[in-house]
Amino acid sequence: MNICRTVLLLISSLTVFGFHPSPYLNDLMIFNNGTQVTDLRGWMARRVELKDLLQDHILGRLPSEVPSLISSKEVNYTVSEAGVRSTFVQLNYSCGVTTYIEVLYSEVDVMQNKSLPVFATQWNHRLWAALAVTRGYVGITYMGADIADSAPDFQQAYKNSSMMLIMARAFVLSRVLDYVVGLPYVNKSQISVSGHSRNGKQSLIAAAFDERITSVVGSSPGAPIASPFHFTSSNYYGEGPRTGRVAGFWWLESILQYDEHPENLPIDGHAVLSLIAPRHMLVSTGRTDFESDMTFAGEMCVRSASLPYQRFFNKPEHIRLMTRDGDHHGFNDHHTYFDWIDLSFNRRVRHLGNKNLCTDCFMVHPEDLSTYTTAAGFSWSSWNETYGSLTPPMPPNNTHIIARMAWLLQLTDSPFARSSGNVGEESKAYRYIPGMMRHTVADLESIESFSFSFGEDIDGTLYWPKNISLTDQHPVMVWLHPYSYNTGFSPAYMQSNVAQDLANSGYVVATFDLIGFGHRNFRGGNVFYDRYGGRSSLFGRMTQEVTMLIDFLTCRVKSPSVSKCGSQFQFQQDQFDSLPLIDPTKITVAGYSLGGNVAIHSAVLDPRISAVATLSSWTPMRSDTSDLPTGGLSRLFDLHGLIPRLGFFLGKEGTVPYDYKEILSYLASRSILVHAPQHDRDATFSHVADTINSVKASSPKLTFSSPNRNSTMEPTDVAILKDWYSSLLKIH
């Protein structure tokens, strides 16, 4: 199976000269032959290559010929009391396909204006088309949705074409436009389209392949079009190729070969957005979307796709990403979409300016890194230019590992407020805040949960079995999540809800969203470094937050120290009586991907941590060079903006102040689980195995698990964690 997979990846990579797997998105400004795109003429040629790559690897091939519209027929029409005419039209094509559309417009507008803009959307978004009429548009609904779909008919008519369903639905829209642009009251230069979720995907694809579309809004389009597969693997809690069984249905089945290893994909969704340039394009995403639309992925996507807008058309303002509150389907203000389209067509006299297109959302301007809400807008070169010269000398190699770690993570100059915690607003809002974030599940039969605040007003959640004694002290596990920018410690799709699974198995679990993730995803990236300057690193702050949580947990004991826990904690003691007591000698910190890396560093820095579990979490830094598929150290210092000082060691990785061999050796007296699947996209397994082999003789409490598979956080992985934890507690 592994040999077949390797051959498939090799064949795929041959389409691009010198292709090099990377956690970063494919460079749109490099031709397949390896040369650079330098001007508009070159970009027009590159567009042809990108269309081919997208069709060969994700979308499937469009038919080589376009069917002609041979006839149209008005089936029926109605006119409302408000004067809105609704006409159902039958369209017949030379390939034998018949489809239907609804045309909506105000008769008054048609009489007063000879040329109206068009807003097209899918059958199930008829309300959007009706809203368009109220804004002076001709509204078009077409059969490109689950409830009414002509795409399979076109797929059947063109059996030699490999276009998959989403591509075929975009093809349906293009065929509908063949009719619409001929209507006498339509402005052919003002054609817009929008749709939500899978319909948002097809809207963006249609705009990429049909230049008659001059403005498009993708509403929560998700993976891979607006949230590229590069950032939707399991370690992002995202929607990868195998999620939802859409490979072989929405997308080419061959996309499965890149599942969990999208760094090998020769092209990704950002190419779709780039093909729309210089026309107007807006992507709208929910900041806590748990299904597929990741804020980090979306920001990385528009940052890359904006390059032709900036370099060749001087139209950076024509591409935007809007982040609204809520989930995948929540808090949509569709009038904001029409505001964007109005702006595209110069139909509005605006007094607030483009930056204030919406007052209840965030608008990312790809050309302005200060507008990004996640680490996608972080630039290490800018950080280095501002703070690099202020960096103190690195401690000598013979200095204690904690001193070297403190220097790299910038802990020496970043004090933090210590608090024993409170329940305040978090306890009052336990239903709506965690529920909105999917951090709790209502009416769980076997476990309890409690939301609280700790440290610097960080929201945490405690889970425990209902059947345990609240007067006895219990071991506790702190669970830390991966690169799940939108969902934090809550999973999405096929990932396991680790905290709740552990509680269901009888354990007490504390967890929270790391800074820059989940409901705190607007506090990372540039926002963090603007606040702390060169005094702290995002990763270092994460380790400090673990310490803050342990401060809280060690105050939930039988006899809390007033001097340590403070009078506030004593004052609220009665409100904590419903929580289980914690055994301060049995605190385990565990995490997956990013979370596991934070966990093992926290264990070095905080002696109160008695055991640590890392799952698909690290690869040796001193051998993590840029030529590796992991992307090297830049994954940590630039891509996610976690440890900026690691950037000083690019090209001289062997001189990084410490490595995981030293970490494991320092923790040798404590129980450690290292779960390292052999095909983790963020690790070089042979390097991990060498590190383990170098310390295992002196680390009797080290457990090493290395299954021959990809990195995930599914029931099999949770079972490994549970078995290790169960054995650990029996030993204690």
Order of alpha helices (4+ residues) and beta strands (2+ residues): alpha-alpha-beta-beta-beta-alpha-beta-alpha-beta-beta-beta-alpha-alpha-beta-alpha-beta-alpha-beta-alpha-alpha-beta-alpha-beta-alpha-alpha-alpha-alpha-beta-beta-beta-alpha-beta-alpha-alpha-alpha-beta-alpha-beta-alpha-beta-alpha-beta-alpha
